Amino acid sequence: MMRKRLLHFVQLGTVGIAGYFIGQHGLKNDDNDDSFLINGKKIRKMPGLPIYGTVSAAAPYTDSSSAKYRVPEIMKYGFPGMDNVHSYDDYVLSYDQRNRVPHWVFEHLTKAHVTKNNEVDRSKCEFMPDESIHPFFRSQNSDYKRSGFDRGHMAAAGNHRICQKHVDQTFYLSNMAPQVGEGFNRHAWNRLEKHVRKLTRVYDNVYCCTGPLYLPRKESDGKSYVKYQVIGANTVAVPTHFYKVVVAEAATGQLHMESYVMPNQKIPDETPITSFMVSPEVIERAAGLLFFNKLDRSKLTSINGRKV
């Protein structure tokens, strides 16, 4: 009996070793394998490895070698989530394939990034579909046409003035969400974007995360519903609200957090942006994301102007 078991184990071991060497030989010599190129590297097509879909957060969407060095800087304090993450030359984005808008967009700003640059001309930029997104899930300019909504930047064009290419990339439609134009995108939201840029005058580094929210609303029957409009043939979702969560890092190492939620509607000009400050935990619960999760909040000097 013992001899039979020993013989059985020897046979299994022989088959396993032989299979390993045959497999290695096949990988080295299979010139007809089904593979494709990403950033000049040959990748074997394997089960579960998408051709479309996510672009690794560690690898840039573009062919610029500088982008891969920016990702660790931008995401220094952690990723809010890891769903369909795409990295560009100067910002990182998580794309919501169902709603055709971002989940979140992350930026790292310094004074150099936001200072006016005469070599950068925003008027040369054109809104364009993002070809790194699978065709099923892309938004198109036609979706916004005559919809009554602006193509609202999540990563603001004014935050990326170091070179023309960086500004151009903020005009990908993957970086847009439908926003009310008059009284919101061109006014209240614009004031919030300017406020974030002004923080770079005081702080060495400003980390900004921006995105949409779809918040519930109680209706006449006493029940709460999440309802939002969609526009265009690709049914691009119109968020009910938008958020920004910001961490400003001083030269001394002190860290200050600010977090805002604005309704996607006309807002009176006299309304101060401070009236839209909310606890960051409120946004995290509503968005299903964790902001700056590598940062211990007990180490923050202040949140929304209040000492921690």
Secondary structure in CASP SS format (residue, H / E / C, confidence):
PFRMAT SS
TARGET T0000
AUTHOR 0000-0000-0000
METHOD secondary structure of the structure
MODEL  1
M C 1.00
M H 1.00
R H 1.00
K H 1.00
R H 1.00
L H 1.00
L H 1.00
H H 1.00
F H 1.00
V H 1.00
Q H 1.00
L H 1.00
G H 1.00
T H 1.00
V H 1.00
G H 1.00
I H 1.00
A H 1.00
G H 1.00
Y H 1.00
F H 1.00
I H 1.00
G H 1.00
Q H 1.00
H H 1.00
G H 1.00
L H 1.00
K H 1.00
N H 1.00
D C 1.00
D C 1.00
N C 1.00
D C 1.00
D C 1.00
S E 1.00
F E 1.00
L E 1.00
I E 1.00
N C 1.00
G C 1.00
K E 1.00
K E 1.00
I E 1.00
R E 1.00
K C 1.00
M C 1.00
P C 1.00
G C 1.00
L C 1.00
P C 1.00
I C 1.00
Y C 1.00
G C 1.00
T C 1.00
V C 1.00
S C 1.00
A C 1.00
A C 1.00
A C 1.00
P C 1.00
Y C 1.00
T C 1.00
D C 1.00
S C 1.00
S C 1.00
S C 1.00
A H 1.00
K H 1.00
Y H 1.00
R H 1.00
V H 1.00
P H 1.00
E H 1.00
I H 1.00
M C 1.00
K C 1.00
Y C 1.00
G C 1.00
F C 1.00
P C 1.00
G C 1.00
M C 1.00
D C 1.00
N C 1.00
V E 1.00
H E 1.00
S E 1.00
Y C 1.00
D C 1.00
D C 1.00
Y C 1.00
V E 1.00
L E 1.00
S E 1.00
Y E 1.00
D E 1.00
Q C 1.00
R C 1.00
N C 1.00
R C 1.00
V E 1.00
P E 1.00
H E 1.00
W E 1.00
V E 1.00
F E 1.00
E E 1.00
H E 1.00
L E 1.00
T C 1.00
K H 1.00
A H 1.00
H H 1.00
V H 1.00
T C 1.00
K C 1.00
N C 1.00
N C 1.00
E C 1.00
V C 1.00
D C 1.00
R H 1.00
S H 1.00
K H 1.00
C C 1.00
E C 1.00
F C 1.00
M E 1.00
P C 1.00
D C 1.00
E C 1.00
S C 1.00
I C 1.00
H C 1.00
P H 1.00
F H 1.00
F H 1.00
R C 1.00
S C 1.00
Q C 1.00
N H 1.00
S H 1.00
D H 1.00
Y H 1.00
K C 1.00
R C 1.00
S C 1.00
G C 1.00
F E 1.00
D E 1.00
R E 1.00
G E 1.00
H E 1.00
M C 1.00
A C 1.00
A C 1.00
A H 1.00
G H 1.00
N H 1.00
H C 1.00
R C 1.00
I C 1.00
C C 1.00
Q H 1.00
K H 1.00
H H 1.00
V H 1.00
D H 1.00
Q H 1.00
T C 1.00
F C 1.00
Y E 1.00
L H 1.00
S H 1.00
N H 1.00
M E 1.00
A E 1.00
P E 1.00
Q E 1.00
V E 1.00
G H 1.00
E H 1.00
G H 1.00
F H 1.00
N H 1.00
R C 1.00
H C 1.00
A H 1.00
W H 1.00
N H 1.00
R H 1.00
L H 1.00
E H 1.00
K H 1.00
H H 1.00
V H 1.00
R H 1.00
K H 1.00
L H 1.00
T H 1.00
R H 1.00
V C 1.00
Y C 1.00
D C 1.00
N E 1.00
V E 1.00
Y E 1.00
C E 1.00
C E 1.00
T E 1.00
G E 1.00
P E 1.00
L E 1.00
Y C 1.00
L C 1.00
P C 1.00
R E 1.00
K E 1.00
E C 1.00
S C 1.00
D C 1.00
G C 1.00
K C 1.00
S E 1.00
Y E 1.00
V C 1.00
K C 1.00
Y C 1.00
Q C 1.00
V E 1.00
I E 1.00
G C 1.00
A C 1.00
N C 1.00
T C 1.00
V E 1.00
A E 1.00
V C 1.00
P C 1.00
T C 1.00
H E 1.00
F E 1.00
Y E 1.00
K E 1.00
V E 1.00
V E 1.00
V E 1.00
A E 1.00
E E 1.00
A C 1.00
A C 1.00
T C 1.00
G C 1.00
Q C 1.00
L E 1.00
H E 1.00
M E 1.00
E E 1.00
S E 1.00
Y E 1.00
V E 1.00
M E 1.00
P E 1.00
N C 1.00
Q C 1.00
K C 1.00
I C 1.00
P C 1.00
D C 1.00
E C 1.00
T C 1.00
P C 1.00
I H 1.00
T H 1.00
S H 1.00
F H 1.00
M E 1.00
V C 1.00
S C 1.00
P H 1.00
E H 1.00
V H 1.00
I H 1.00
E H 1.00
R H 1.00
A H 1.00
A H 1.00
G C 1.00
L C 1.00
L C 1.00
F C 1.00
F C 1.00
N C 1.00
K C 1.00
L C 1.00
D C 1.00
R H 1.00
S H 1.00
K H 1.00
L C 1.00
T C 1.00
S E 1.00
I E 1.00
N C 1.00
G C 1.00
R E 1.00
K E 1.00
V C 1.00
END
